[in-house]
Amino acid sequence: MPSRDTDADAVIIGSALGGLVAGAILARHGKRVVVLEHADTVGGRGGGVVHDGYWVDFGHRDGHDVGDCQVGWHHGVEAAREAGVDIALRRVTTPLRVHQLPDGRVTTGGDWSAAGLVAMAGGALALRHEDEAQVHAIVGLLTGAGPADVANAVPETIGAWLARHTASAAVRGAVLFMAAVVFHSHPEEASAGRFMQFLQRRSGGGVFVPDDEEVGGMQGLIEPWARAIRARGGEIALGWKPVEIIVDGGRVRGAVAVDRANLVREVRAPVAISTYPAWENFELIDERLFPADFVAAAHTLKTHRADVVGWQAGLRHLPSLRATGKPDDHAGWNRLVEGGERSYRGGFQLTSLLSRRAAPPGRHQLSLAVVRFFRGGSTAAQPWTAAKAAIDDAIAYLHRFYADLDTCLEWSAYRYVTAPQSMSWAWAPVVRHDLEVPGVDGLYLAASTLEAPAAVLDIGAYAGREAAHRALVRL
């Protein structure tokens, strides 16, 4: 019987975006690449899975890494050029619409830029002229912060930063509202430095949605890299769960994986590229081989976790807005905020308005997502009964917002994506890890937990490209 063992130039742990980017670049340079993926499809939780012809985002339940429904794509452009990969993207021209609950007041036309968020906050909160002028000044400090100021502000929360820069409760509330709309349900606890980075990046460009000809939704950001790896002789071994990255004498020697029958396969390679969140690497390599500060930061990041609960619906046709009677044509995110504090309550999107394959021909798809941040280091998920109540409230609002949602529905289902999911640690007031680990030669950590000059998902492109560059030098 042939041996299951393999010799390769690089073994990639997980098929999240960073690993596939690295693999495609390495394969284009003639390197032998093997990707070990636990799930039965590529992309981890960063892509999507197909359900009755509908591509449902936020990926495979057994996948790693994180997902989103839009992407800021800067490093990805360079990575695709180097890999010879064509990524089909469509710009989201109206990326943001905010719904204030319970009255349902809607603010349309905002975007993710600093100026767009300030305008949205001013309109939604009906700020006084003097308060709006001060909000502009505060946001100017955030967007104008230099690299040293941003780095110093990463461990500081937005709440603490605002307390030092303004005495106005209205101004603090407006800036926290902006951060809540961007993503965070507890914006005062998020990193001020990360908020600076977000605003500075968004000032330089828009957001996109993949529009692949073969797969739908965010899987369109994943599959082209996998196609390139396979076309150039690389292997993507689906259904193989990595159980160890072999390190001997301070050097990577390869990796070991098991299949569904727990049969063992070893890939011998001098380079290992891991796409797992920082702390999950301790399941593959003895934690004692990592520097103490890396271990401490990884465990702290792990406490900044979130899961995603929501509702997915296949639609026979686009739903009509109750206010106008016209079919909804908003292709961006709809953010839900609630109460006097305008607390983040999730959002929804008609994914089929931008991705041709998100739904079968003539059909559409609606995705409602509520991201729940764990607080105080707790790793216990909120009970499903409590989560379902929050989802049902959001679904009830959708029925008020749309005039004919019931007649649109072809199918619908609740959804639960367990932690770690989404970009919760992207907002953590914690300095993240580097690409390389001192003392472990040949190991590259191309995960979304990397400290990188990139937005979420684009971190994968940055990490994969940098890992490939360093691996090529070493090889």
C-alpha positions in Angstrom: 0.0 0.0 0.0 1.4 3.5 -0.9 2.6 5.6 2.0 0.4 8.5 3.1 3.5 10.5 3.9 4.5 13.4 1.6 7.5 15.7 1.0 6.8 19.3 0.3 8.4 22.7 0.4 5.6 24.2 2.6 2.7 22.7 4.5 -0.2 25.0 5.2 -2.4 24.6 8.3 -5.9 25.4 7.3 -7.3 26.8 4.1 -8.2 30.2 5.4 -7.5 33.1 3.1 -3.9 33.8 4.4 -2.9 30.2 3.8 -4.4 30.0 0.3 -2.8 33.3 -0.7 0.6 32.1 0.5 0.1 28.7 -1.2 -0.8 30.3 -4.6 2.2 32.6 -4.6 4.6 29.7 -3.6 3.1 27.4 -6.2 3.6 30.1 -8.9 7.3 30.0 -7.9 7.4 26.3 -8.5 7.2 25.3 -4.8 5.5 22.1 -3.7 2.6 23.1 -1.4 0.3 20.9 0.6 -2.7 22.4 2.4 -4.2 20.4 5.3 -7.9 21.4 5.9 -10.1 19.8 8.6 -13.4 20.7 6.8 -14.6 19.4 3.5 -14.4 22.7 1.6 -11.8 25.5 1.4 -12.0 28.8 3.1 -12.7 28.0 6.8 -15.2 30.5 8.1 -14.1 33.2 5.8 -15.9 31.8 2.8 -19.4 30.3 2.3 -21.1 27.0 1.9 -23.8 26.1 -0.5 -27.4 25.3 0.6 -29.9 24.3 -2.1 -28.2 26.6 -4.5 -27.8 29.5 -2.1 -24.3 30.5 -0.9 -24.5 31.2 2.8 -21.6 33.3 4.1 -19.6 32.9 7.4 -18.2 29.6 6.2 -18.0 26.0 7.3 -18.9 25.0 10.9 -15.6 23.1 11.3 -13.6 25.9 9.7 -11.1 28.3 11.2 -10.5 32.0 11.0 -13.2 34.6 10.6 -15.8 35.9 8.1 -17.4 39.0 6.9 -19.8 40.0 4.0 -17.7 42.9 2.6 -14.0 43.4 2.1 -11.7 46.4 2.0 -9.2 45.1 -0.6 -5.8 46.8 -0.7 -3.1 44.2 0.0 -5.3 41.7 -1.8 -4.7 43.6 -5.1 -0.9 43.1 -4.8 -1.2 39.5 -3.6 -3.5 38.6 -6.6 -1.0 40.2 -9.0 1.9 38.2 -7.5 -0.1 35.0 -7.5 -1.5 35.5 -11.0 -5.0 35.2 -9.6 -8.1 37.0 -10.9 -10.5 38.1 -8.1 -13.8 39.4 -9.4 -15.1 42.1 -7.2 -18.0 44.6 -7.3 -17.7 47.9 -5.4 -20.5 48.6 -2.9 -21.6 52.1 -3.9 -24.1 52.5 -1.0 -22.4 50.6 1.8 -24.4 51.7 4.8 -28.0 52.2 6.0 -28.8 52.7 9.7 -32.1 51.7 11.3 -32.9 53.1 14.7 -35.2 50.8 16.8 -37.9 50.7 18.0 -39.3 53.5 15.8 -37.6 52.4 12.6 -36.1 55.7 11.6 -33.7 55.0 8.7 -30.6 57.0 7.7 -29.5 56.2 4.2 -26.4 57.2 2.2 -23.7 56.9 4.7 -20.4 55.0 4.1 -17.6 53.6 6.2 -15.3 56.7 5.8 -14.7 59.1 8.6 -16.7 61.9 6.8 -19.5 59.5 6.1 -19.8 58.3 9.6 -19.7 61.8 11.0 -22.5 62.9 8.7 -24.5 59.8 9.6 -24.1 60.4 13.3 -25.0 64.1 12.9 -28.2 63.2 11.1 -29.2 60.3 13.3 -28.6 62.1 16.6 -29.7 65.6 15.6 -26.6 67.1 17.1 -26.4 70.8 17.9 -24.1 72.8 15.6 -21.4 73.3 18.3 -21.5 69.6 19.2 -21.2 68.6 15.5 -18.2 70.9 15.1 -16.5 69.3 18.1 -17.2 65.8 16.7 -15.5 66.8 13.5 -12.5 68.0 15.6 -12.4 64.8 17.6 -12.6 62.7 14.5 -9.8 64.8 13.0 -7.6 63.8 15.9 -8.4 60.1 15.2 -7.8 60.2 11.5 -4.8 62.5 11.8 -2.9 60.4 14.4 0.6 59.5 13.4 2.0 55.9 13.6 3.4 56.4 17.1 0.2 57.9 18.4 -1.8 55.0 16.9 0.5 52.4 18.4 0.3 54.0 21.8 -3.5 54.1 21.6 -4.0 50.4 20.7 -4.0 49.3 24.4 -6.3 52.3 25.4 -10.1 51.9 25.1 -12.2 54.4 23.1 -14.0 55.3 26.3 -10.8 56.3 28.1 -9.5 58.1 25.1 -12.6 60.2 24.7 -12.6 61.0 28.4 -9.2 62.6 27.9 -10.2 64.6 24.8 -13.7 65.9 25.5 -15.9 66.8 28.4 -19.1 66.8 26.3 -21.4 63.8 26.8 -23.0 64.5 23.5 -19.7 64.4 21.6 -18.6 61.2 23.4 -22.0 59.7 22.5 -21.7 60.6 18.9 -18.2 59.0 18.5 -19.3 55.9 20.4 -22.4 55.7 18.1 -20.0 55.8 15.1 -18.0 52.9 16.6 -21.1 50.9 17.3 -22.4 51.3 13.8 -19.0 50.1 12.5 -19.3 47.0 14.5 -18.9 46.9 18.3 -21.8 46.3 20.7 -19.7 47.8 23.6 -17.7 50.5 21.7 -16.4 52.1 24.9 -14.4 48.9 25.5 -12.9 48.8 22.0 -9.4 49.9 21.2 -8.9 53.6 20.4 -5.9 52.7 18.2 -7.9 50.2 16.2 -10.6 52.8 15.6 -8.0 55.2 14.4 -6.7 52.5 12.0 -10.2 51.8 10.7 -11.0 55.4 10.0 -7.7 56.1 8.3 -8.0 53.1 6.0 -11.6 53.8 5.1 -10.7 57.3 4.1 -8.6 55.8 1.3 -11.1 53.6 -0.5 -14.4 51.7 -0.6 -15.6 48.2 0.1 -16.2 45.3 -2.2 -18.1 42.1 -2.5 -16.8 39.1 -4.5 -18.7 38.4 -7.7 -17.2 35.1 -8.9 -18.6 33.3 -11.9 -18.6 29.8 -10.2 -19.3 30.3 -6.5 -21.4 32.8 -4.6 -20.9 35.2 -1.7 -17.6 35.4 0.1 -16.5 32.0 -1.3 -15.7 34.1 -4.3 -12.8 35.6 -2.4 -11.5 32.1 -1.5 -11.9 29.7 -4.5 -9.7 31.6 -7.0 -6.6 31.0 -4.8 -7.5 27.3 -4.4 -7.9 26.9 -8.1 -4.4 28.4 -8.6 -2.8 26.1 -6.1 -4.3 23.0 -7.7 -3.6 24.2 -11.3 0.1 24.5 -10.4 0.5 21.1 -8.9 -0.2 21.9 -5.2 -2.5 19.7 -3.1 -5.4 20.8 -0.9 -6.1 17.8 1.3 -9.7 18.2 2.5 -10.9 16.3 5.6 -7.5 16.1 7.1 -7.3 17.6 10.6 -3.9 18.9 11.6 -2.8 17.6 15.0 0.8 18.6 15.2 3.3 21.0 13.6 6.6 19.1 14.0 9.4 21.2 15.5 12.7 19.6 16.2 15.8 21.5 17.3 14.0 24.9 16.9 13.2 24.1 13.3 9.9 23.2 11.5 10.1 19.7 10.1 6.5 19.3 8.8 3.0 18.5 10.1 0.8 15.6 11.0 -2.9 15.3 10.3 -5.6 12.7 10.7 -8.7 12.0 8.6 -12.2 11.0 9.7 -11.1 7.5 10.4 -8.2 8.9 12.5 -5.7 7.5 9.9 -2.4 9.4 10.1 -0.6 11.4 7.4 2.7 13.2 7.8 3.8 16.0 5.5 7.6 16.6 5.7 8.4 20.3 5.0 10.9 22.9 6.2 8.1 25.6 6.2 4.7 25.6 8.0 2.2 28.4 7.5 -0.6 28.4 10.1 -3.9 30.2 9.4 -5.2 29.4 12.9 -6.0 32.1 15.5 -2.9 32.6 17.7 -4.1 30.5 20.7 -5.1 27.6 18.6 -1.5 27.0 17.6 -0.9 25.8 21.2 -2.9 22.7 20.2 -0.3 21.9 17.5 2.9 23.1 19.1 4.0 22.9 22.7 3.1 26.2 24.2 6.5 26.3 26.0 8.3 26.8 22.7 6.6 30.2 22.3 7.9 33.4 24.0 6.1 34.3 27.2 4.8 37.6 25.8 3.3 35.8 22.7 1.6 33.3 25.0 0.2 36.1 27.2 -1.1 38.1 24.3 -2.7 35.1 22.6 -4.6 34.1 25.8 -5.8 37.7 26.2 -7.0 37.8 22.6 -8.9 34.6 23.2 -11.1 36.4 25.7 -12.2 38.9 23.0 -14.5 36.5 21.4 -17.8 36.6 19.6 -20.3 34.3 18.1 -22.9 35.0 15.4 -26.5 34.2 15.6 -28.9 35.1 12.9 -31.5 34.3 10.3 -31.0 33.3 6.7 -33.8 33.5 4.0 -34.1 32.5 0.4 -36.4 34.9 -1.4 -38.5 34.4 -4.5 -38.1 38.1 -5.4 -36.8 41.2 -3.8 -38.9 42.5 -0.9 -40.7 45.8 -1.2 -40.1 48.7 1.1 -43.2 49.5 3.1 -42.4 53.2 3.0 -42.3 53.4 -0.9 -43.8 50.2 -2.2 -40.7 49.7 -4.4 -38.3 46.7 -4.3 -35.3 47.2 -2.1 -32.2 48.0 -4.1 -29.8 48.7 -1.2 -26.8 46.4 -1.7 -24.8 47.4 1.4 -25.2 46.6 5.1 -28.2 47.6 7.1 -27.1 48.3 10.7 -29.6 48.0 13.5 -29.2 50.2 16.6 -31.6 50.4 19.5 -32.6 52.7 22.3 -31.4 56.1 23.5 -27.8 54.8 23.6 -28.2 53.5 20.0 -26.7 50.2 21.0 -25.5 47.9 18.2 -28.1 45.1 17.5 -26.7 43.5 14.4 -27.6 44.0 10.7 -28.9 42.5 7.5 -27.9 42.4 3.9 -29.4 41.3 0.6 -26.3 39.5 -0.5 -27.7 38.6 -4.0 -27.7 42.2 -5.1 -23.9 42.1 -5.6 -22.9 38.4 -5.9 -24.4 36.8 -9.0 -24.1 33.3 -7.5 -25.3 34.1 -4.0 -28.8 32.8 -5.0 -30.1 30.7 -7.8 -31.2 32.5 -11.0 -34.3 34.6 -10.4 -34.0 34.3 -6.6 -32.5 36.5 -3.9 -31.0 36.0 -0.4 -31.3 37.9 2.8 -28.8 37.4 5.6 -29.5 38.7 9.2 -26.6 38.5 11.6 -26.3 39.5 15.3 -22.8 39.4 16.7 -22.6 38.8 20.4 -19.4 39.8 22.2 -18.3 37.8 25.2 -17.5 40.1 28.2 -15.2 39.8 31.2 -13.2 36.9 29.7 -16.1 34.6 29.7 -16.0 31.7 27.3 -19.6 30.7 27.9 -22.0 31.3 25.1 -25.3 33.1 25.7 -28.2 30.5 25.9 -29.9 29.9 22.6 -33.3 30.9 24.1 -32.0 34.4 24.8 -30.3 34.6 21.4 -33.5 33.5 19.6 -35.5 36.2 21.4 -33.1 38.9 20.0 -33.2 37.4 16.5 -37.0 37.3 16.6 -37.1 41.0 17.5 -35.0 41.7 14.5 -37.1 39.5 12.2 -40.2 41.3 13.5 -38.6 44.6 12.5 -37.9 43.2 9.0 -41.6 42.4 8.7 -42.4 46.1 9.6 -39.7 47.5 7.2 -40.8 45.3 4.3 -44.4 45.2 3.0 -44.3 41.7 1.6 -41.6 39.7 3.3 -43.9 36.7 3.9 -44.8 36.3 0.3 -41.1 36.6 -0.7 -39.9 33.7 1.5 -39.0 30.5 -0.3 -37.3 29.1 2.9 -35.8 30.5 6.1 -33.7 29.2 9.0 -32.1 30.4 12.2 -28.3 30.3 12.2 -25.6 29.9 14.9 -21.9 30.3 14.2 -20.0 29.5 17.4 -17.1 31.5 18.7 -14.5 32.4 17.7 -16.2 34.2 14.9 -16.3 37.5 13.2 -13.7 40.2 13.9 -14.1 40.6 17.7 -10.3 40.5 18.4 -9.8 43.1 15.6 -11.2 45.7 18.1 -9.4 44.3 21.2 -7.1 46.8 23.0 -4.2 44.3 22.7 -1.1 44.4 20.6 -1.2 41.3 18.4 1.5 38.9 17.3 4.1 39.0 14.5 4.3 36.8 11.5 7.3 34.9 12.8 7.9 33.3 16.2 11.4 33.7 17.7 12.9 30.3 18.4 10.8 28.4 15.8 12.5 28.6 12.5 10.3 28.1 9.5 6.9 28.8 11.2 4.8 31.7 9.8 1.5 32.7 11.4 -0.7 34.0 8.6 -3.9 34.4 10.6 -6.4 37.2 11.2 -4.9 37.6 14.7 -1.7 39.0 13.1 -0.6 42.6 13.8 -0.9 44.0 10.3 -1.5 47.3 8.4 -4.6 45.9 6.9 -8.4 45.7 7.4 -10.2 42.5 8.3 -10.0 39.9 5.6 -7.4 42.0 3.8 -5.2 40.9 6.7 -5.3 37.4 5.2 -4.0 38.8 1.9 -1.3 40.7 3.7 -0.3 37.8 5.9 -0.3 35.3 3.1 1.8 37.5 0.8 4.3 38.3 3.6 4.6 34.6 4.6 5.2 33.6 1.0 8.0 36.2 0.7 9.8 35.0 3.8 9.3 31.4 2.9 10.8 32.0 -0.6 13.9 33.6 1.0 14.3 30.6 3.4 13.7 28.0 0.7 
